């Protein structure tokens, strides 16, 4: 292959919010011309936390719609459900036999959950093995990650090397595509935007619902007529993510001049959000009205993904003596 294979996955765990948009979705759209892109919806991974069948089905479908609406092009990116590629599960079992329990126990995510009192399932414990299979099954070259996620990919690299040490050079060892410019997207309370904290602003809210959500952004009690500090304002922090530098400078001047309230700032934020996301909102409405089109895209993506996954799995099975 002449171009690099870039792969990433996303869990269907609820409505896509602005943190997801700037941290993953927008960047994946921008990467589409950088190589052979694979994007999967990790519905098997979601089983560790989502236990209602109808909820999981709905979130999986909506996540596919969201990414398509935001600009994922199924001609340039192979978009598919994790569960539609059974080869990944077979490779997971093979990898499970070359990695030891003690190593998996060192996982930061696993240890954090246990420390919080969560009783771990076998699925949660084996999560890194399935994740490694997701990556290795497509001969992935690059996996976009933030620095805080680097350990996840290192687990994958170690499993690939362990398999290759035992059976020969069968699996491609991927590299991290480190994101050095991950923006901190503040939630409505000023902390990092997170579903678990309940401080999110969904990407596809619009109109009165969006206005209501923005109205919940925490601000200080500086009176309308007094100057305000744009460098210590949650509304301005979000505005900067959408606006041009000239727009940011102009709005900062209005903050410092006084007679400008946070309600005005929230309206300005809504305007720049509508400008950037308006077309995506319209595309999403059209896709939600055509579920058969979305399903056809996912099925076509799975067919393309399985061609690559089958070739990798066959190599691995033959190396193990299964084939």
Order of alpha helices (4+ residues) and beta strands (2+ residues): beta-alpha-beta-alpha-alpha-beta-alpha-alpha-alpha-alpha-alpha-beta-alpha-beta-alpha-alpha-alpha-alpha-alpha
